[in-house]
Amino acid sequence: MLVPGLDADGRYYHLRLQEQLRNERSVYDAPKQIFVLSDIEGNFKSLFLLLRNYKIIDKYLKWSFKDNHLVILGDCFDRGEEVMECLWLIYSLEERAQRDGGHVHFILGNHEIMNMNGDWRYIHPKYAITPSGSRHPATALYDGNSELWRWLRTKNIIEQIGDILFVHGGISEALLKLNLSVTEINELARPYYTRANELFTDPALHAILNSDESPFWYRGYYRAAVSEGQVDTILKKFDAKMIITGHTIVDKVTSFFNGKIINVDTNHAAGVSEALFIKGNNFYRVDKDGKRERLK
């Protein structure tokens, strides 16, 4: 596959299809290091620079993060011109990471769910052609390739790594009241990824899939909708110390509620590409130029 926008001659990388796609686990032990980013939205160069400058990948786009973990908090879709390139790179890194004892986590955001339901309001025009006779709601985006479709359906909407929760939007009080574990939330949601725009009468499905309280739609942490005490209640329920999200754009990777919430959604399209680097108990704001700043 041709890598766009990195040099004048173009650069290719090779990948192979995974032999078998399996649903992701929901809970993982903490590795020594975690690299977290979100909302790339088809900006391949930003994705490449962040991963390359922090040695997540090498110059050949091969995994070099050893037995550590990369977390993508959703919204690789829409707006940008290189959605497919971003998805295929992440797909290819999964298998390579596993060989080294590492892991790539791709957590679904609202734009993944929207596209899986045929909502293409925000896609780049190059993806907006629907082949005649197609009945599959995402065929136009995937250009007839069903491998990525199957791959996306194996992904989760929330995961826990050590004592940190990772979710695109957030965990709302409505979701908390369902009294579900992280694993149960994913198991309940997965069969309905392509039906998320239905009006569910089941209150659990409604809260998880098609309300403002959904894990991939929720913005309450950043709109004065919750107190620190409410955040503490959420963390206690899941035996966690922190929640890391994307979804709501911030000027820079920022912590809230005395470090209990961190938002990593910066404006990649405007050139503000940042990520979160976790090394043990140390948290760093990092940018695409290789600058690092201690967050906590």
C-alpha positions as CSV (number, residue, x, y, z in Angstrom):
1,M,0.0,0.0,0.0
2,L,1.3,3.5,-0.9
3,V,1.9,5.7,2.1
4,P,0.7,9.2,1.4
5,G,2.4,12.5,2.0
6,L,5.7,11.4,3.5
7,D,8.2,12.0,0.7
8,A,8.3,13.0,-2.9
9,D,8.7,9.5,-4.3
10,G,6.0,7.9,-2.1
11,R,6.6,4.9,0.2
12,Y,5.0,1.6,0.3
13,Y,4.3,-0.8,3.2
14,H,3.2,-4.4,3.0
15,L,0.7,-6.2,5.2
16,R,-0.9,-9.5,5.3
17,L,-4.5,-10.4,6.2
18,Q,-4.9,-11.9,9.6
19,E,-5.6,-15.6,9.6
20,Q,-8.5,-15.3,12.0
21,L,-10.3,-12.3,13.5
22,R,-11.3,-12.7,17.1
23,N,-13.3,-10.4,19.4
24,E,-11.0,-8.4,21.6
25,R,-10.7,-9.0,25.3
26,S,-12.0,-6.1,27.5
27,V,-9.5,-6.2,30.4
28,Y,-5.7,-6.3,30.3
29,D,-2.8,-6.2,32.7
30,A,-0.8,-3.0,32.6
31,P,2.4,-3.0,30.4
32,K,5.4,-0.9,31.2
33,Q,4.5,1.7,28.7
34,I,1.3,2.8,26.9
35,F,1.0,5.3,24.0
36,V,-2.5,6.8,23.6
37,L,-4.0,8.9,20.8
38,S,-7.4,9.6,19.3
39,D,-9.5,11.3,16.6
40,I,-7.0,11.1,13.8
41,E,-9.9,11.4,11.3
42,G,-8.0,10.3,8.2
43,N,-4.8,12.4,8.8
44,F,-2.2,9.8,8.0
45,K,0.8,12.1,8.3
46,S,-0.1,13.1,11.9
47,L,-0.6,9.4,12.8
48,F,2.8,8.5,11.2
49,L,4.7,11.3,12.9
50,L,3.4,10.6,16.4
51,L,4.1,6.9,16.0
52,R,7.5,7.3,14.4
53,N,8.9,10.0,16.7
54,Y,8.1,8.0,19.8
55,K,9.5,4.7,18.3
56,I,6.1,3.0,18.2
57,I,7.0,2.2,14.6
58,D,10.2,2.3,12.6
59,K,10.9,4.1,9.3
60,Y,9.4,1.1,7.5
61,L,6.2,1.4,9.5
62,K,6.9,-1.8,11.4
63,W,6.2,-2.3,15.1
64,S,9.1,-1.3,17.3
65,F,7.3,-0.7,20.7
66,K,8.3,-4.1,22.0
67,D,6.0,-5.6,24.6
68,N,4.2,-2.3,25.2
69,H,0.7,-1.2,24.2
70,L,-0.7,1.3,21.7
71,V,-4.2,2.6,22.3
72,I,-6.3,4.3,19.5
73,L,-9.3,5.9,21.1
74,G,-11.6,5.9,18.1
75,D,-12.5,8.3,15.2
76,C,-10.0,7.3,12.6
77,F,-12.9,7.9,10.2
78,D,-14.2,10.9,8.4
79,R,-13.0,14.4,7.3
80,G,-9.5,13.5,6.2
81,E,-8.4,12.0,2.9
82,E,-6.5,8.9,4.3
83,V,-9.0,7.0,6.3
84,M,-8.1,3.7,4.6
85,E,-4.4,4.2,5.0
86,C,-4.8,4.8,8.7
87,L,-7.0,1.8,9.2
88,W,-4.7,-0.6,7.3
89,L,-1.7,0.6,9.2
90,I,-3.4,0.0,12.5
91,Y,-4.6,-3.4,11.3
92,S,-1.1,-4.4,10.2
93,L,0.5,-3.3,13.5
94,E,-1.8,-5.6,15.5
95,E,-0.2,-8.8,14.4
96,R,3.3,-7.4,14.5
97,A,2.8,-6.1,18.0
98,Q,1.5,-9.5,19.2
99,R,4.7,-11.2,17.9
100,D,6.7,-9.1,20.3
101,G,4.3,-9.5,23.2
102,G,2.8,-6.0,22.7
103,H,-0.8,-5.1,21.9
104,V,-2.7,-2.6,19.7
105,H,-6.1,-1.5,21.1
106,F,-8.5,0.1,18.6
107,I,-11.5,1.3,20.6
108,L,-14.5,2.4,18.5
109,G,-15.6,6.0,18.5
110,N,-18.8,7.6,17.3
111,H,-17.6,8.1,13.8
112,E,-16.8,4.4,13.4
113,I,-20.3,3.5,14.6
114,M,-21.8,6.2,12.3
115,N,-20.0,4.8,9.3
116,M,-20.9,1.2,10.2
117,N,-24.6,2.4,10.1
118,G,-24.3,4.1,6.7
119,D,-24.1,7.7,8.1
120,W,-21.6,9.3,5.8
121,R,-22.2,13.0,6.6
122,Y,-18.6,13.7,7.4
123,I,-16.7,11.5,5.0
124,H,-14.2,12.8,2.5
125,P,-15.8,13.0,-1.0
126,K,-13.4,10.4,-2.4
127,Y,-15.2,7.8,-0.3
128,A,-18.7,8.9,-1.2
129,I,-19.4,6.6,-4.2
130,T,-21.8,3.7,-3.6
131,P,-21.3,0.8,-6.0
132,S,-24.5,-0.2,-7.8
133,G,-26.4,-3.1,-6.3
134,S,-24.7,-2.7,-3.0
135,R,-26.8,-3.4,0.1
136,H,-24.0,-3.2,2.6
137,P,-24.1,0.1,4.5
138,A,-20.3,0.6,4.5
139,T,-19.4,-0.6,1.1
140,A,-18.8,2.9,-0.3
141,L,-16.3,3.6,2.4
142,Y,-14.5,0.3,2.2
143,D,-14.6,0.1,-1.6
144,G,-15.9,-3.4,-1.5
145,N,-13.3,-4.7,1.0
146,S,-15.0,-6.7,3.7
147,E,-11.9,-7.5,5.8
148,L,-11.9,-4.1,7.5
149,W,-15.6,-4.4,8.1
150,R,-15.2,-7.7,9.9
151,W,-12.1,-6.4,11.8
152,L,-14.0,-3.4,13.1
153,R,-16.8,-5.6,14.5
154,T,-14.2,-7.4,16.7
155,K,-13.4,-4.1,18.5
156,N,-14.7,-2.8,21.8
157,I,-16.3,0.4,22.9
158,I,-14.5,0.4,26.3
159,E,-11.4,-1.3,27.7
160,Q,-9.5,-1.4,31.0
161,I,-5.7,-1.7,31.1
162,G,-4.5,-2.1,34.6
163,D,-6.3,0.5,36.6
164,I,-7.0,2.8,33.7
165,L,-10.3,2.9,31.7
166,F,-10.1,3.8,28.0
167,V,-13.2,5.0,26.2
168,H,-13.8,7.4,23.3
169,G,-16.4,9.6,25.0
170,G,-16.7,8.7,28.6
171,I,-18.7,6.7,31.2
172,S,-21.9,8.5,32.2
173,E,-24.0,8.0,35.3
174,A,-26.7,6.5,33.1
175,L,-24.2,3.8,32.1
176,L,-23.0,3.4,35.6
177,K,-26.6,2.7,36.8
178,L,-26.8,-0.4,34.6
179,N,-24.3,-2.0,36.9
180,L,-22.4,-3.8,34.1
181,S,-18.8,-4.7,34.0
182,V,-16.5,-3.5,31.2
183,T,-16.8,-7.0,29.6
184,E,-20.6,-7.0,29.8
185,I,-20.8,-3.6,28.2
186,N,-18.9,-4.8,25.2
187,E,-20.7,-8.1,24.9
188,L,-24.1,-6.3,25.0
189,A,-23.1,-3.7,22.5
190,R,-21.2,-5.8,19.8
191,P,-24.2,-7.5,18.2
192,Y,-25.8,-4.1,17.6
193,Y,-22.9,-2.1,16.1
194,T,-24.6,-1.9,12.8
195,R,-28.0,-1.2,14.3
196,A,-27.0,1.7,16.7
197,N,-29.4,4.2,15.1
198,E,-32.4,2.1,16.0
199,L,-34.7,3.3,18.8
200,F,-34.2,0.6,21.4
201,T,-36.8,0.0,24.0
202,D,-34.3,-1.8,26.2
203,P,-32.9,0.9,28.5
204,A,-29.5,-0.8,28.6
205,L,-29.1,-0.8,24.8
206,H,-30.4,2.7,24.6
207,A,-27.9,4.0,27.1
208,I,-25.0,2.1,25.5
209,L,-25.7,2.7,21.8
210,N,-27.9,5.6,20.8
211,S,-28.1,8.2,23.5
212,D,-25.9,11.2,24.6
213,E,-24.9,9.0,27.5
214,S,-23.3,6.4,25.2
215,P,-19.6,5.6,25.8
216,F,-18.8,6.9,22.3
217,W,-21.0,10.0,22.5
218,Y,-20.7,11.2,26.1
219,R,-19.2,14.7,26.7
220,G,-20.3,15.3,30.3
221,Y,-16.8,15.5,31.8
222,Y,-16.0,18.6,29.8
223,R,-19.4,20.4,30.0
224,A,-19.7,20.8,33.8
225,A,-22.2,18.0,33.8
226,V,-20.5,16.0,36.6
227,S,-18.6,16.7,39.8
228,E,-15.4,15.2,41.0
229,G,-17.4,13.2,43.5
230,Q,-19.4,11.6,40.6
231,V,-16.1,10.8,38.8
232,D,-14.9,9.1,42.0
233,T,-18.0,7.0,42.1
234,I,-17.5,5.8,38.5
235,L,-13.9,5.0,39.2
236,K,-14.7,3.0,42.3
237,K,-17.3,1.0,40.5
238,F,-14.7,-0.2,38.0
239,D,-11.8,-0.4,40.5
240,A,-10.0,2.2,38.4
241,K,-7.9,5.2,39.1
242,M,-8.3,7.1,35.9
243,I,-10.4,7.4,32.6
244,I,-8.7,8.5,29.4
245,T,-11.0,9.8,26.6
246,G,-11.0,11.5,23.2
247,H,-14.1,12.8,21.4
248,T,-14.1,16.4,22.8
249,I,-11.4,18.6,21.3
250,V,-9.0,20.3,23.7
251,D,-6.1,22.7,22.9
252,K,-3.6,20.2,24.2
253,V,-3.7,16.9,26.0
254,T,-5.2,17.9,29.3
255,S,-6.0,16.4,32.7
256,F,-9.2,17.2,34.6
257,F,-10.6,16.4,38.1
258,N,-7.2,16.4,39.7
259,G,-5.8,14.0,37.1
260,K,-8.6,11.5,37.3
261,I,-9.7,12.2,33.7
262,I,-7.3,12.9,30.7
263,N,-8.5,14.0,27.3
264,V,-6.2,13.3,24.3
265,D,-8.3,14.7,21.5
266,T,-6.3,17.5,19.9
267,N,-7.0,19.1,16.5
268,H,-4.8,17.0,14.1
269,A,-6.4,18.6,11.0
270,A,-5.1,22.0,12.2
271,G,-1.7,20.7,12.9
272,V,-2.1,20.3,16.7
273,S,-1.1,16.6,16.9
274,E,-0.5,15.4,20.4
275,A,-0.7,12.1,22.3
276,L,-0.3,10.7,25.8
277,F,2.7,8.6,26.8
278,I,2.5,6.6,30.0
279,K,5.6,5.1,31.5
280,G,4.9,3.4,34.8
281,N,3.3,6.1,37.0
282,N,4.5,9.0,34.9
283,F,2.3,10.7,32.3
284,Y,3.6,12.8,29.5
285,R,2.0,15.1,26.9
286,V,3.9,14.5,23.6
287,D,3.6,16.2,20.2
288,K,4.4,15.2,16.6
289,D,7.7,17.1,16.7
290,G,9.1,14.9,19.5
291,K,8.5,17.3,22.4
292,R,7.6,15.9,25.7
293,E,6.1,17.5,28.8
294,R,5.3,15.9,32.2
295,L,1.6,15.9,32.8
296,K,1.5,14.2,36.2
